Amino acid sequence: MFLIRFIFYFALSFAILCIPVGDGNHLFDKFYGMVTPYANQAVRLTKQKMSTTKRYSKKLYSNSEPIENDQVKLKLAGVQKKIRALKNQTPDDSYTDEERARLKKVLSND
């Protein structure tokens, strides 16, 4: 049923577009003349948008590629600097001998 309807509507539209309008032109030629400037503008705009999208995609892809020899150097890492500073730093609190003994006792139980 679909195929029969399709063939019918196609033949009908083809017959309508072939109606002569004057000066040897057909109705299709008139429609073509009216639509061509808008179609050209749409094609030009589409090409421009596609080239812009292509350029942004290349830029995005080039930023996502891994860099060879990209390693964190320990002397530049912030966490490593803090750990080294804490290891070399003496505690600000001063403990008595009794408190040190209690701390050693608590830590040795774990």
N, C-alpha and C positions, 0 to 999 in steps of 0.2 A: 504494500500500500504506500509506504514511504517513497519507494522508487518511482511509482506512478505519479505521485504528487510532485516530486522533484522534477521529473521530466516535463510535466505540464507547466509548472511555474517558470522553469528555465525557458521553454519554448515561448511562453507568453511574454516574458520580459525581453527576450531576444527580438520578438516581433515588434514590440512597442519601441525599442531602441532603434530599430531599422526604419522607422517612419521618416520619410523625407520631409524636411522642414522648409527648404528653399535653397537656391543657389547650389544645388547638388549636395548639400549637407544633410546629414541625418540627425535625428534627435540625440544619438550618442555623441556626435561631434560637438553639439551645443553643450551638453553636460560636461564633456571632456574639456572644452575651452573654459568653462566656468570653474571647474574644480582644479585644474592644473596648477594655478598659482598657489593655492592653499596646500596642495599635495607636495609641491616643491619646497615650500616653506617648512612643512612638517618633516620631510626627509632631511633637509638641511639641519633643522633643530635636533633631530634624532641623532644624526652623525656627530654633531657638536657635543651632545650629552654623552654619547658613547665614547668619544675620544677623551673627554674630561674624566669619565668613570675609569677608563683604561689607565689614564695617567695616575689617578689616585690609587688605583689597585696596584700598579707597579710600585708606587712609593710605599704603600702599606706592606707589600710583600718584601721589598728590599729592607724595610725596617725589622722584619720578623726573621730574617735569615740569621742563623747563629754565626757569631764571629769566631774565627779561628783564634786559638790561644787566649780565650777569654777566661781568665782565672782571677780569683781573689787572692791578693798577696797578703800574707799574714801581718806584715808590718803596717799595712794600711787598713786592716779590718778594725772597725770600732770596738767590737766585742772583745777581740784579742787584746787591744790596748787597755781596756778597762780591767780585764783579768790580770794582765801583767802589772798594772798599777796597784791593784788590790793585793797581789802577792807580795810586792815589795814594800807595801805600806804597813806600818805598825798600827795596831788598834788604838783608837782614841781613849778607850776606857782603860783604867788601871785596876787590876784585881789584887786583892790581898792573897796571901798564901792559902788561907782557909777557903776562899772562893775558888781558887785554882784547883785545890784538892777536890772540892765538890764537883766542879765541872769535869775533871778527869774521871771521877767516879761515875758520873751520869753518862759520859761519852763511852766509857769502857763497857757499860752494861748493854749498849746497843750492839 
